[in-house]
Each structure stands twice: as structure tokens, then as C-alpha cells.
Amino acid sequence: MFRHFQGNQSVLMIGLDFGSTTSRAMVACAHLERNPVSERMELGEPELLYRSKAILTPFEHGKLCPERIDQCIDRWLLESGIDTDQLFSGGAIVTGLAAEKENAHIIARSVREKVSHAIVATADDPCMESWLAFMGNSLKLSRANAEVPVINLDIGGGTTNPALGIDGNVFSSGSYYIGARHFQFEPGTYRLLEISNHGQQLLKQLNLVLQPGEECSPESIERIVSYYVQGLEAIVSGDQGWFDTDVGKPLCQVAFQANLPETASRTTSAAITFSGGVGELLYQYSQTESLPGTTAFGDLGVDLCKGIAQSEILSRSVTRFVPEYQGRATVYGLALHSAELSGNTLYMPNPEQLPVNDLPIVARLALDADKESITQSIQLARKTNSGGCIRIMLKNDNYPGFKELKLFGERFASVLESVNFPEALPLLLLVPKDFGKAIGSYASRWGKLPINLMAVDEVPDRKAGFVSLGKVKNFVIPVYFYGMH
């Protein structure tokens, strides 16, 4: 158990982004601070310490190359000059076509071997990618224009991941197989080298026949790009019906729905921002009117950028709403926003066991939950190999009274005793306000029950499937969510 946080302290954060086309790393530092209004722990204004050059994601024979991935991570860590033991938080993510490779897990494994105590590593989590891209690219713009809905389109090599937010809060996200690298070319030409599975599906929808080794005609390129642009216009216009058709259905991985009051009227005037490789090109083009040459990156990135710029719907905010990092979003989101911070009234009898990774969120319980509901939740956690997490919910966000906390904790403790929960299996309670220590103490009979119970407080709710905890720093813990719904 912990005493209250005292004073500010600088912490290091890292982001590692492996995409369909390129990969990069970033390191930043910030101070742990208590917000004087919300009284929650927050990270202060970050200072960028290191940003790697973008490299081509290491592929070999249609798979990710583990040796070259290890080499690039080692090089980034060496160039940054950081001590990995000093890292507090961060994230690594594998996205787009890289995440679809059968050995995508090797990146997460490699990252965890090198900096396992500090970060969450995950592959193919499209809604998390959408959220991170918004936070890394559009958060400041959204807060500066609090009344304006902002749709961020994160367009990479394999996918487009939209996210809609107002005043910095993301309300909806999605993912579509719209990207620059489904068709790969010999750089500087339209000689086709490779087509992804999603690219093959697209060709069937367009009744186009293209084969690797052939030179693609301008008409074929225009039809493909036009199709992608129509899909992007349907996303920002809220036209889900376009993706319900035979033409649009193959593009939808996770449907994007703008879940806001009066959304249909508000999203038509939403500001549109862009991130990802195509987003970077678009802001460059809007400011300089220049672009790299034909298929400079061996894909349709340049062509797709031009198509977006020519669309009145998509380009309506390009010059007015310009993100601070001009499209380089996911790696910033990973480093600066992948972790929530706990409060510091934690119940954590054995902090040396941290980090704890990959706890499934098995249930969400109100404080008035009966024994049957609590039993079902604990039994679900017991069936897992890694332990489980239960999210505690408050009605109308009202702070509970002492009696309510005590009764819930005692009911929880009695269930733990009756089901004989395994002592070695972690069981985490996520608490929305600063009563983690109290609820954990009651639920464990003040530490007398033989159980590995933890309670982490002041953590915002996220619609996610899994949670991980990093190591303690100044009585604060980084909390990671993934498997976003």
C-alpha cells in the first residue's frame, strides 16, 4: 500500500510504431503532476528527446524479418541514449499489413524482451490505433476548438483508421482496408510487383485484371485511387450505407459510427485532419505544392494524396486545421498517450510483482452488485491463465459513501473465500475515483485473505478487452488498455 504522491518527477516515455510501409521510434520526457482542477495525476507538457528517421519496415520473403527488427530496435535505443531501466511508460504497435503477417507477434516479443517492464506491445488492434492516432495528431487542435467535431483519418499502407472526437475526447473509431501499399510497384514506375489480398478483392470489385510484372495503365491507377477516395468520403460523411454494398463491404474491418448527439448533422461540418504516411504527404503538398515523384515509395501514396487533395469533401480543412506534428501521429500517441496514470491511494501489497501484463477485463460491476454477480465475475477471472480484471462502476459518477464501499468490499471478500480463488493468480480491481486502498483493504479482509488482489484507482474507463500495469514510479502506475472495442 502507498502513501500520497509528493512533488513532481520527470519520467521517460517511448513509442515504437511498425507499419505497413515504415517504422519509427520516439522518446520524450514529462513531469508527473496533479491537475489542480480534476486532482487526477497527469503528465505535464512533454519534451521530445529523440525521434528516429523513418525506416522501411523490415520484410523478407513475405514475412517480418526478426533479425533486422532486433537490429533497428537496438539502434533506436542506442541513438536515443536512454537507460531502458528508467523508462516509465510507452507503447509498441504493429499495424496495417505488417500486423497481418503470420509472424507479427515477433515484434511484441522482441520489444518485451528489451523493455518489458515499461510498455505495452500489441499487434493488429485497429481501434487502439485509431485512438492513438487521434491523440497523437489531433488532441491539441480538438481542445483548442472545443465545439468543433474533429475526424482524424490515419491513412497508412494497409488501413485507414478514423476517429471522431470533441474537445479532446474520442467518441468513435473504426478501421478500413484503404491504404497505399495494397499495390506495390517498382519505385518511379507503375510496374506492378505485388498485390495484397485486399488489393486482389478490390480488383474483383472493379473488374480489373492486373498481374505482377505488368505496367499498369493510368486509367487503372485512376480507378483504384478514385475508389479509395469514394470510401474516404463515405467515412467522413457518415455514409455507412456505402460500406453495406458489394462494392464497399470488403473494405470495412471495423465500422466507424459517430456516436454523438445529433451526429448526422454535426459530422457533415466536422474538421478533418490526417495522419499516417499519406497524411504527412498531404500536409507537405498543401504547404509546398510539391510531392515526391511517381511511386517514390513503391506504392500509391503519392497518387492517393493527390486524390484526397482534389476532393472538396476531404480537403476542406487541410489548410485551416493543421496538426502540430503534421501527420506523424501514431508514434507520438504511443509515447505520450498509450498509458493512463493511476491515482496514488492504491492497494498494492506486492508492488515488486509489476509489471503485470494481459489481464482480460472480465466484468464491470456496480458497488451494489449482489453476490451472484460478483461470483460470476470472479469465476470468469479464475478460468484465465494470467488472472483477470474487474472494472468497478459508479452510478451517475457519484462518489460512494463509506457504508457502500464497506458493504461491497465485504461481499467481495466473502465470495473470494467461498470460491477459493488461486493465491498466485492476479486479480485487479479498477476503480474510477480515489478509493482504491479502501476497497482493496475491505475486499482482502485487510490483507488476511491468501489472494493476490490489487486495486488501482482514478483510472478513466475505456472500452477495452485487456489491461496491463507497468512498474511503480513515485507511487503512480501506468495503466494500459488494448483490445479496444
C-alpha positions as CSV (number, residue, x, y, z in Angstrom):
1,M,0.0,0.0,0.0
2,F,1.2,3.5,-0.8
3,R,1.4,6.9,0.8
4,H,0.3,10.0,-1.1
5,F,2.3,11.4,-4.0
6,Q,4.6,14.3,-3.1
7,G,6.2,16.6,-5.6
8,N,6.9,16.5,-9.3
9,Q,9.2,14.0,-11.0
10,S,10.3,13.6,-14.6
11,V,9.6,10.4,-16.4
12,L,10.7,8.9,-19.7
13,M,8.2,7.6,-22.3
14,I,8.8,5.7,-25.5
15,G,6.8,4.9,-28.7
16,L,7.6,2.3,-31.3
17,D,5.5,2.1,-34.4
18,F,5.8,-0.7,-37.0
19,G,3.6,-0.1,-40.0
20,S,2.9,-1.4,-43.5
21,T,5.5,0.8,-45.1
22,T,7.6,2.5,-42.5
23,S,8.6,2.2,-38.8
24,R,9.9,4.7,-36.3
25,A,10.6,5.4,-32.7
26,M,10.3,8.4,-30.3
27,V,11.4,9.2,-26.8
28,A,10.0,12.0,-24.7
29,C,10.1,13.1,-21.0
30,A,7.4,14.8,-18.9
31,H,6.7,15.6,-15.3
32,L,4.1,13.7,-13.2
33,E,1.7,16.4,-12.0
34,R,-1.6,16.6,-10.2
35,N,-4.2,18.5,-12.1
36,P,-5.4,21.3,-9.7
37,V,-8.9,21.1,-11.1
38,S,-9.6,17.4,-11.5
39,E,-7.0,16.4,-8.9
40,R,-6.0,13.5,-11.2
41,M,-2.4,12.5,-11.9
42,E,-1.4,13.7,-15.3
43,L,1.7,14.1,-17.4
44,G,2.8,17.7,-18.0
45,E,3.9,19.2,-21.3
46,P,6.3,16.7,-22.9
47,E,9.7,17.4,-24.1
48,L,10.9,15.5,-27.2
49,L,14.2,13.9,-26.6
50,Y,14.6,11.6,-29.6
51,R,12.8,10.9,-32.9
52,S,14.2,8.4,-35.3
53,K,14.2,8.6,-39.0
54,A,11.5,6.6,-40.7
55,I,12.8,3.3,-42.0
56,L,11.2,0.8,-44.3
57,T,9.6,-1.9,-42.2
58,P,11.8,-5.0,-42.4
59,F,10.1,-7.6,-44.5
60,E,11.8,-10.7,-46.0
61,H,10.1,-13.4,-48.2
62,G,6.7,-12.1,-47.3
63,K,7.3,-12.1,-43.5
64,L,8.7,-9.7,-41.0
65,C,12.4,-10.2,-40.5
66,P,13.2,-10.8,-36.8
67,E,16.9,-10.2,-37.1
68,R,16.5,-6.8,-38.7
69,I,13.7,-5.8,-36.3
70,D,16.0,-6.6,-33.4
71,Q,18.7,-4.5,-35.0
72,C,16.5,-1.5,-35.6
73,I,15.2,-1.6,-32.0
74,D,18.7,-1.8,-30.7
75,R,19.8,1.1,-32.9
76,W,16.9,3.3,-31.8
77,L,17.7,2.6,-28.1
78,L,21.4,3.3,-28.7
79,E,20.8,6.5,-30.6
80,S,18.4,7.8,-28.0
81,G,20.9,7.3,-25.3
82,I,18.3,6.2,-22.8
83,D,18.6,3.7,-20.0
84,T,15.7,1.3,-20.5
85,D,15.5,0.7,-16.8
86,Q,14.5,4.3,-16.4
87,L,11.5,4.1,-18.8
88,F,8.2,4.7,-17.2
89,S,5.7,4.2,-20.0
90,G,5.1,3.9,-23.7
91,G,3.9,1.6,-26.3
92,A,4.7,-0.5,-29.3
93,I,2.2,-1.3,-32.0
94,V,2.2,-3.3,-35.3
95,T,-0.3,-2.0,-37.8
96,G,-1.7,-2.4,-41.2
97,L,-0.3,-5.1,-43.5
98,A,2.6,-5.7,-41.0
99,A,0.0,-6.9,-38.4
100,E,-1.4,-9.4,-40.9
101,K,1.8,-11.2,-41.3
102,E,1.8,-14.6,-39.6
103,N,4.8,-13.8,-37.5
104,A,3.7,-10.3,-36.4
105,H,4.0,-11.4,-32.8
106,I,7.8,-11.4,-33.0
107,I,7.8,-7.6,-32.7
108,A,5.9,-7.6,-29.5
109,R,8.1,-10.4,-28.2
110,S,11.3,-8.5,-29.1
111,V,10.1,-5.3,-27.6
112,R,9.1,-7.0,-24.3
113,E,12.5,-8.7,-24.1
114,K,14.2,-5.4,-24.3
115,V,12.0,-3.0,-22.4
116,S,9.3,-5.3,-21.0
117,H,8.9,-3.5,-17.7
118,A,7.8,-0.3,-19.3
119,I,5.5,-0.7,-22.2
120,V,2.6,-2.5,-23.7
121,A,3.2,-4.2,-27.0
122,T,0.4,-5.3,-29.3
123,A,-0.3,-6.2,-32.9
124,D,-3.5,-5.7,-35.0
125,D,-5.6,-3.6,-32.6
126,P,-7.2,-1.3,-35.2
127,C,-9.4,0.7,-32.8
128,M,-6.5,1.3,-30.5
129,E,-4.5,2.5,-33.5
130,S,-7.3,5.0,-34.4
131,W,-7.4,6.3,-30.8
132,L,-3.7,6.7,-30.6
133,A,-3.5,8.5,-33.9
134,F,-6.2,11.0,-32.8
135,M,-4.4,11.6,-29.6
136,G,-1.0,12.0,-31.2
137,N,-2.2,14.1,-34.1
138,S,-5.4,16.0,-33.3
139,L,-5.7,16.3,-29.5
140,K,-4.4,19.9,-29.2
141,L,-6.4,21.0,-32.2
142,S,-9.5,19.4,-30.8
143,R,-9.1,21.0,-27.4
144,A,-8.3,24.4,-28.9
145,N,-11.6,24.2,-30.9
146,A,-13.7,22.6,-28.2
147,E,-17.1,23.0,-30.0
148,V,-15.9,21.6,-33.3
149,P,-16.1,17.8,-34.0
150,V,-12.8,16.6,-35.4
151,I,-12.5,13.4,-37.6
152,N,-8.9,12.2,-37.9
153,L,-8.1,9.9,-40.8
154,D,-5.0,7.9,-40.1
155,I,-4.0,6.6,-43.6
156,G,-1.1,4.2,-43.9
157,G,0.0,1.5,-46.2
158,G,-2.7,-1.1,-45.2
159,T,-5.5,0.7,-43.4
160,T,-7.3,3.9,-42.8
161,N,-8.3,4.3,-39.1
162,P,-10.8,7.1,-38.5
163,A,-11.6,8.6,-35.0
164,L,-14.1,11.2,-34.1
165,G,-13.6,13.4,-31.1
166,I,-14.9,16.6,-29.4
167,D,-12.8,18.7,-27.0
168,G,-10.1,16.0,-27.0
169,N,-12.4,13.1,-26.2
170,V,-12.7,10.3,-28.7
171,F,-16.3,9.0,-29.2
172,S,-15.9,6.7,-32.1
173,S,-13.3,4.8,-34.1
174,G,-13.0,2.3,-36.9
175,S,-10.8,0.7,-39.5
176,Y,-11.0,0.2,-43.2
177,Y,-8.7,-1.5,-45.7
178,I,-7.9,1.7,-47.6
179,G,-4.2,2.2,-47.8
180,A,-1.3,3.0,-50.2
181,R,0.5,-0.3,-50.1
182,H,-2.0,-2.9,-51.3
183,F,-0.4,-2.3,-54.7
184,Q,3.4,-2.3,-54.7
185,F,5.4,-1.0,-57.7
186,E,9.0,-0.6,-58.8
187,P,9.7,2.9,-57.5
188,G,9.4,5.5,-60.2
189,T,7.2,3.4,-62.4
190,Y,3.8,1.7,-62.4
191,R,5.3,-1.7,-63.0
192,L,3.4,-3.9,-60.5
193,L,5.4,-6.0,-58.1
194,E,2.9,-7.3,-55.6
195,I,-0.8,-7.2,-54.7
196,S,-2.1,-7.8,-51.2
197,N,-5.1,-10.0,-50.6
198,H,-7.3,-6.9,-50.0
199,G,-5.9,-5.5,-53.3
200,Q,-7.0,-8.6,-55.1
201,Q,-10.5,-8.2,-53.7
202,L,-10.6,-4.6,-54.8
203,L,-9.6,-5.6,-58.4
204,K,-12.6,-8.1,-58.5
205,Q,-15.0,-5.4,-57.4
206,L,-13.6,-3.1,-60.1
207,N,-13.5,-5.8,-62.8
208,L,-9.8,-5.0,-63.3
209,V,-7.2,-7.6,-64.3
210,L,-3.7,-6.7,-63.2
211,Q,-0.8,-9.1,-62.8
212,P,2.6,-8.6,-61.1
213,G,5.2,-7.8,-63.7
214,E,2.8,-5.7,-65.8
215,E,2.8,-2.0,-66.3
216,C,-0.4,-0.6,-65.0
217,S,-2.2,1.9,-67.2
218,P,-3.1,5.5,-66.0
219,E,-6.7,4.5,-66.3
220,S,-6.3,1.5,-63.9
221,I,-4.5,3.7,-61.3
222,E,-7.1,6.4,-61.5
223,R,-10.0,3.8,-61.0
224,I,-8.2,2.4,-57.9
225,V,-7.5,5.8,-56.4
226,S,-11.0,7.1,-57.2
227,Y,-12.5,4.0,-55.4
228,Y,-10.4,4.7,-52.3
229,V,-11.3,8.4,-52.3
230,Q,-15.0,7.5,-52.5
231,G,-14.6,5.2,-49.5
232,L,-12.9,8.0,-47.5
233,E,-15.6,10.5,-48.4
234,A,-18.2,7.9,-47.2
235,I,-16.4,7.6,-43.9
236,V,-16.3,11.3,-43.1
237,S,-19.8,11.9,-44.4
238,G,-21.2,9.2,-42.1
239,D,-22.4,7.2,-45.2
240,Q,-22.3,3.7,-43.7
241,G,-24.6,2.5,-46.5
242,W,-21.7,2.8,-48.9
243,F,-19.9,0.1,-47.0
244,D,-23.0,-2.1,-46.9
245,T,-22.9,-2.5,-50.7
246,D,-21.0,-5.3,-52.5
247,V,-18.5,-2.6,-53.6
248,G,-17.8,-1.2,-50.2
249,K,-18.2,-4.2,-47.9
250,P,-14.7,-5.7,-48.4
251,L,-13.1,-2.5,-47.2
252,C,-14.7,-2.5,-43.8
253,Q,-12.7,-4.1,-40.9
254,V,-14.4,-2.2,-38.0
255,A,-17.3,0.1,-38.9
256,F,-17.0,3.7,-37.9
257,Q,-20.0,5.2,-36.2
258,A,-20.2,8.8,-35.0
259,N,-21.9,8.2,-31.7
260,L,-22.7,11.8,-30.7
261,P,-25.9,13.6,-30.2
262,E,-27.2,15.0,-33.5
263,T,-24.2,13.4,-35.2
264,A,-25.7,13.2,-38.6
265,S,-25.9,17.0,-38.9
266,R,-22.7,17.7,-36.9
267,T,-20.2,15.4,-38.8
268,T,-21.0,17.0,-42.1
269,S,-19.3,20.1,-40.8
270,A,-16.6,18.3,-38.8
271,A,-13.0,19.4,-39.2
272,I,-11.0,16.7,-41.0
273,T,-7.3,16.0,-40.0
274,F,-5.0,13.4,-41.5
275,S,-2.1,11.3,-40.1
276,G,-0.1,8.4,-41.3
277,G,2.2,8.4,-44.3
278,V,-0.4,9.7,-46.6
279,G,-1.3,12.4,-44.1
280,E,2.3,13.6,-43.9
281,L,2.4,13.8,-47.7
282,L,-0.9,15.7,-47.8
283,Y,0.3,18.5,-45.4
284,Q,3.6,18.7,-47.3
285,Y,1.6,19.1,-50.6
286,S,-0.8,21.7,-49.2
287,Q,2.1,23.9,-48.0
288,T,4.6,23.5,-50.8
289,E,2.6,22.3,-53.8
290,S,5.3,19.7,-54.3
291,L,5.3,15.9,-53.9
292,P,7.9,13.1,-54.5
293,G,7.9,11.6,-57.9
294,T,5.8,8.7,-59.3
295,T,5.5,5.8,-56.8
296,A,8.5,7.2,-55.0
297,F,7.8,4.9,-52.0
298,G,6.9,1.9,-54.3
299,D,3.2,2.3,-53.6
300,L,0.1,4.5,-54.3
301,G,0.8,7.0,-51.5
302,V,1.6,10.0,-53.8
303,D,-1.5,9.2,-56.0
304,L,-3.8,8.8,-53.0
305,C,-2.5,12.1,-51.6
306,K,-3.4,13.9,-54.9
307,G,-6.8,12.3,-55.0
308,I,-7.6,13.5,-51.4
309,A,-6.4,17.0,-52.3
310,Q,-8.7,17.1,-55.3
311,S,-11.7,16.1,-53.1
312,E,-13.7,19.0,-51.8
313,I,-15.1,16.9,-49.0
314,L,-11.8,15.5,-47.8
315,S,-9.6,18.6,-48.2
316,R,-12.0,21.2,-46.7
317,S,-9.9,21.5,-43.5
318,V,-6.4,20.9,-44.7
319,T,-5.2,24.5,-44.6
320,R,-7.3,25.6,-41.6
321,F,-6.8,22.8,-39.2
322,V,-3.1,21.8,-39.3
323,P,-1.9,19.3,-36.6
324,E,1.2,20.2,-34.7
325,Y,3.1,17.2,-36.0
326,Q,1.6,17.3,-39.5
327,G,0.6,13.7,-39.7
328,R,3.3,11.9,-37.7
329,A,0.8,10.7,-35.2
330,T,0.8,7.1,-34.1
331,V,4.4,7.2,-32.7
332,Y,3.5,10.4,-30.7
333,G,0.3,8.8,-29.5
334,L,2.2,5.7,-28.4
335,A,4.8,7.6,-26.5
336,L,2.6,10.3,-24.9
337,H,-0.9,8.8,-24.6
338,S,-0.7,5.0,-24.5
339,A,-0.8,4.9,-20.7
340,E,-3.3,6.3,-18.3
341,L,-2.0,7.2,-14.9
342,S,-3.3,5.7,-11.7
343,G,-4.1,7.7,-8.6
344,N,-1.9,7.1,-5.6
345,T,-4.3,5.7,-3.0
346,L,-3.6,2.2,-4.4
347,Y,-4.0,-1.2,-2.8
348,M,-0.8,-3.0,-3.9
349,P,0.6,-5.3,-1.3
350,N,3.3,-6.7,-3.6
351,P,4.5,-3.9,-6.0
352,E,7.6,-5.9,-6.8
353,Q,5.4,-8.2,-9.0
354,L,4.8,-5.4,-11.5
355,P,4.6,-5.3,-14.5
356,V,1.5,-7.4,-14.8
357,N,0.5,-8.0,-18.5
358,D,-2.5,-9.1,-20.4
359,L,-5.3,-9.2,-17.8
360,P,-8.6,-9.7,-19.5
361,I,-11.3,-7.3,-18.3
362,V,-13.9,-10.0,-17.4
363,A,-16.7,-7.8,-15.9
364,R,-18.0,-4.4,-14.9
365,L,-19.6,-4.3,-11.5
366,A,-21.6,-1.6,-9.7
367,L,-21.0,-1.2,-6.0
368,D,-24.5,-2.6,-5.3
369,A,-23.8,-5.8,-7.2
370,D,-25.2,-8.9,-5.5
371,K,-23.2,-12.0,-4.6
372,E,-24.3,-13.9,-7.6
373,S,-22.9,-11.2,-10.0
374,I,-19.7,-11.0,-8.0
375,T,-19.3,-14.8,-8.1
376,Q,-19.8,-14.9,-11.8
377,S,-17.2,-12.3,-12.3
378,I,-14.6,-13.9,-10.1
379,Q,-15.2,-17.3,-11.7
380,L,-14.5,-15.8,-15.1
381,A,-11.2,-14.4,-13.8
382,R,-10.4,-17.8,-12.3
383,K,-10.7,-19.6,-15.6
384,T,-7.9,-17.5,-17.2
385,N,-4.2,-18.3,-17.3
386,S,-3.0,-14.8,-16.5
387,G,-5.5,-13.6,-14.0
388,G,-8.3,-11.1,-14.5
389,C,-9.6,-7.5,-14.1
390,I,-12.9,-6.3,-12.8
391,R,-14.0,-2.7,-13.5
392,I,-15.9,-1.0,-10.7
393,M,-18.6,1.3,-11.9
394,L,-20.3,4.3,-10.2
395,K,-23.9,5.3,-10.8
396,N,-24.0,8.8,-12.3
397,D,-20.4,9.2,-11.4
398,N,-21.4,9.9,-7.7
399,Y,-18.7,9.4,-5.1
400,P,-19.7,6.5,-2.9
401,G,-20.3,6.7,0.8
402,F,-18.3,4.7,3.4
403,K,-21.1,2.3,4.0
404,E,-21.5,1.5,0.3
405,L,-17.7,0.8,0.0
406,K,-17.6,-1.4,3.1
407,L,-20.6,-3.5,2.1
408,F,-19.3,-4.1,-1.4
409,G,-15.8,-5.0,-0.1
410,E,-17.2,-7.4,2.4
411,R,-19.5,-9.1,-0.2
412,F,-16.4,-9.4,-2.5
413,A,-14.3,-10.9,0.3
414,S,-16.9,-13.5,1.2
415,V,-17.1,-14.6,-2.4
416,L,-13.3,-14.9,-2.6
417,E,-13.4,-17.1,0.4
418,S,-16.2,-19.4,-1.0
419,V,-14.7,-19.9,-4.4
420,N,-11.1,-20.5,-3.1
421,F,-9.5,-18.1,-5.7
422,P,-5.9,-19.3,-6.5
423,E,-3.4,-17.4,-4.5
424,A,-0.9,-17.0,-7.3
425,L,-3.4,-15.6,-9.9
426,P,-3.5,-11.8,-10.1
427,L,-7.0,-10.2,-9.6
428,L,-7.2,-6.5,-10.3
429,L,-9.9,-4.1,-9.4
430,L,-10.0,-0.9,-11.5
431,V,-11.6,1.9,-9.5
432,P,-12.8,5.3,-11.1
433,K,-12.1,7.5,-8.0
434,D,-9.6,7.7,-5.1
435,F,-10.9,4.8,-3.0
436,G,-8.6,2.0,-4.3
437,K,-6.9,1.5,-1.0
438,A,-10.2,1.3,0.9
439,I,-11.9,-1.1,-1.4
440,G,-8.9,-3.3,-1.7
441,S,-8.5,-3.5,2.1
442,Y,-12.1,-4.5,2.6
443,A,-12.1,-7.0,-0.2
444,S,-9.0,-8.7,1.1
445,R,-10.1,-8.7,4.8
446,W,-7.3,-6.1,5.4
447,G,-4.7,-8.4,3.8
448,K,-5.6,-11.5,5.7
449,L,-7.0,-13.5,2.7
450,P,-4.4,-15.6,0.8
451,I,-5.0,-13.8,-2.5
452,N,-3.1,-11.7,-5.0
453,L,-5.6,-8.8,-5.0
454,M,-4.7,-5.3,-6.4
455,A,-6.9,-2.2,-6.6
456,V,-5.8,0.7,-8.8
457,D,-7.8,3.9,-8.6
458,E,-8.6,7.1,-10.6
459,V,-8.3,5.3,-13.9
460,P,-10.7,6.6,-16.7
461,D,-13.0,4.0,-18.3
462,R,-12.1,2.7,-21.7
463,K,-14.0,0.3,-23.8
464,A,-11.2,-2.3,-24.0
465,G,-10.7,-6.1,-23.6
466,F,-7.4,-6.2,-21.8
467,V,-5.3,-4.2,-19.3
468,S,-1.7,-4.2,-18.3
469,L,0.1,-2.4,-15.4
470,G,3.6,-1.0,-15.6
471,K,6.1,-0.5,-12.8
472,V,5.5,1.9,-9.9
473,K,7.1,5.4,-10.2
474,N,6.7,7.8,-7.3
475,F,3.6,5.8,-6.1
476,V,1.9,6.1,-9.6
477,I,1.4,3.3,-12.0
478,P,1.0,3.4,-15.8
479,V,-2.2,1.6,-16.9
480,Y,-2.5,0.3,-20.5
481,F,-5.7,-0.7,-22.3
482,Y,-5.9,-2.6,-25.5
483,G,-8.2,-4.8,-27.5
484,M,-10.3,-1.6,-27.9
485,H,-14.0,-2.0,-28.8
